[in-house]
Amino acid sequence: MELATVRHDWTHSEVKALFEMPFNDLLFKAATVHRANFNPNQVQISTLLSIKTGACPEDCKYCPQSGHYKTDLERERLLEVEKVVEQARLAKQKGATRFCMGAAWSDPKDRDMPYISKMVKEVKELGLETCMTLGKLTNEKAHALSDAGLDYYNHNLDTSPEYYEQIISTRTFADRLNTIDHVRDAGMKVCSGGIVGMGEQPSDRYGLLMQLANLPQQPESVPINMLVKVKGTPLENVDDLDQFEFIRTIATARIMMPHSYVRLSAGRSAMNEQMQSMCFFAGANSIFYGDKLLTTENPEADADMQLIKKLGMNPETAEDYSDEAVAASLSSKVADKASSELFYPA
């Protein structure tokens, strides 16, 4: 097995064969690939802030931010730059090395771009990597974000091309691929993954990973989300995904995309420590850290740090920044078990 070879020609049958390996064999193979390409005892930590909440015109069936569904989510306008920077400063103090900003838009409007660019510039001045998820991008707007210094742009494929129309009708699968192309053309790094547990078939999970791995350049970051069922959305009563199937998804993603960070994203609040630990062993090496993940629950930051310490793992520091305060801050947080809240519900 070529442990560091990146392929872009995965077939459906090959992915299916990985998923259907005996569980221990699959995890062993994934862990072997992971150890060949990463420090297996380091985890990259990001914090995600919703900078504009609710009233999204898209009809994604999983999303409480969609204006098509009646949820308890309160709508908020675009946050002021100063408030975003203050939250980024707090995130850095709590140990994040990347600050992600998400807006419930179909796409960013021209009037918003100056504010968005200013956010990026001022967050970067704190010594943090920056990431945004703002919906569809034109090539022009992708270049504007790149010029502002944005490091990563998140745009998930969500699911397989075959199941996609069962989840969203207001944006095509091709639209998503086009945005990723624009992000690449502008020189930014790509964060793209999907959501499992939306009532899809196993073949759709194969198809999602195949689409991601077969992109001309694989995403640098691959968030794997477990559906968070929110009352008022069309998927609120969908059957739970078997936890072993989720771990298989993590392991297969690691094998297929050996150089990518595989992130445990939404849904971690429903995972016990043992399940999260198994995901780390299977190749997950990134988490969102903090009390809220956009508008869904995320395990408390201090619980995250306690688990990382319990496993003998360490938070990864950003090598591009002389940021010794990150490690010191994390060590302090673990020691004093402080229980302050990073973000309040939006």
Secondary structure, DSSP 4 states (H G I P E B T S, - for coil): --TT---S---HHHHHHHHTS-HHHHHHHHHHHHHHHS-TTEEEEEEEEEEEBS-BS---TT-TTBTTS--SPPPBPPPPHHHHHHHHHHHHHTT-SEEEEEE--SS--GGGHHHHHHHHHHHHTTT-EEEEE-S---HHHHHHHHHHT--EEE---BS-TTTGGGT-SSS-HHHHHHHHHHHHHTT-EEE--EEE-SS--HHHHHHHHHHHHTSSS--SEEEEEEP---TTSTTTTPPPPPHHHHHHHHHHHHHHSTTSEEEE-TTGGGS-HHHHHHHHHTT--EEE-SSEETTEE---HHHHHHHHHHTT-EEPP-TTS--HHHHHHHHHHHHHT----SS---
